[in-house]
Amino acid sequence: MTAPLPPYLAIAAALRTEIESGALAKGDRLPSANELANRFETTNATAYKAVKVLQAEGLVVSVRGWATFVA
């Protein structure tokens, strides 16, 4: 039996699936950390950590003071 993913990795996986399926296209704005936290019923910090995972993978880029976009 496998252990469940930590919440931030589960959020990152869900967003990755949306990007790979085309539901979120290149240039689309990602929901804010607050919006993601509400959607996934978690904290802003956990949602932010999920976005950082996607940044490290090169799937999204953040424009400081503006938003995060699909790369």
DOTOR-370008 format. One record per residue (C-alpha): residue number from 0; x, y, z. Coordinates in pm, 1 decimal, always signed. Layout:
N
 num     east    north       up
 NUM        X        Y        Z
...
END
This chain:
71
 num     east    north       up
   0     +0.0     +0.0     +0.0
   1   +131.2   +344.8    -86.4
   2   +108.4   +641.1   +144.7
   3   -102.7   +937.0    +28.3
   4    +81.4  +1233.6   -117.6
   5   +150.5  +1531.9   +105.8
   6   -113.3  +1799.5    +35.8
   7   +123.8  +2031.5   -151.5
   8   +226.0  +1750.0   -387.4
   9   -137.4  +1652.5   -443.1
  10   -219.1  +2013.2   -538.5
  11    +85.3  +2029.8   -766.7
  12    -22.5  +1702.9   -930.9
  13   -375.6  +1833.3   -989.4
  14   -245.2  +2154.6  -1145.1
  15    +11.2  +1960.7  -1352.0
  16   -272.5  +1747.5  -1489.6
  17   -468.2  +2062.3  -1580.9
  18   -163.4  +2203.2  -1760.4
  19    -85.1  +1878.9  -1944.3
  20   -449.3  +1830.7  -2049.6
  21   -472.9  +2184.4  -2184.6
  22   -730.7  +2297.0  -1929.5
  23   -466.1  +2553.6  -1834.2
  24   -287.7  +2670.6  -2149.0
  25    +41.7  +2851.3  -2197.5
  26     +2.5  +3207.9  -2075.5
  27   -300.1  +3133.2  -1858.9
  28   -295.0  +3281.6  -1510.9
  29   -287.1  +3032.5  -1225.9
  30   -533.4  +3089.9   -944.0
  31   -384.0  +3280.4   -649.9
  32   -255.0  +3092.8   -345.4
  33   -568.6  +3205.4   -162.5
  34   -793.4  +3071.9   -439.6
  35   -602.9  +2742.7   -446.3
  36   -619.3  +2715.1    -67.5
  37   -997.6  +2756.3    -80.4
  38  -1034.2  +2511.4   -368.4
  39   -823.5  +2240.5   -202.5
  40   -931.8  +2323.2   +153.5
  41   -581.7  +2389.9   +281.0
  42   -363.9  +2681.3   +387.9
  43   -215.1  +2951.7   +168.2
  44   +132.6  +2827.7   +263.5
  45    +55.5  +2478.5   +135.0
  46    -88.4  +2616.4   -189.2
  47   +215.9  +2841.0   -232.5
  48   +446.3  +2542.1   -179.3
  49   +260.4  +2354.3   -454.6
  50   +314.3  +2642.8   -696.2
  51   +685.6  +2646.1   -607.3
  52   +704.1  +2277.5   -709.0
  53   +558.8  +2364.5  -1050.1
  54   +803.2  +2655.2  -1082.3
  55  +1094.6  +2420.4  -1013.7
  56   +962.8  +2190.2  -1287.8
  57   +945.0  +2482.5  -1532.2
  58   +569.5  +2448.8  -1580.6
  59   +483.8  +2793.8  -1444.5
  60   +655.5  +3128.7  -1406.2
  61   +583.7  +3393.8  -1146.9
  62   +594.1  +3764.0  -1213.7
  63   +664.1  +3922.6   -878.0
  64   +383.4  +4145.3   -760.8
  65   +161.4  +4032.1  -1044.7
  66    +68.5  +3663.7  -1087.4
  67   +184.0  +3316.4  -1182.8
  68   +137.3  +3197.9  -1540.5
  69   +163.2  +2869.1  -1727.1
  70   +500.7  +2858.8  -1903.0
END
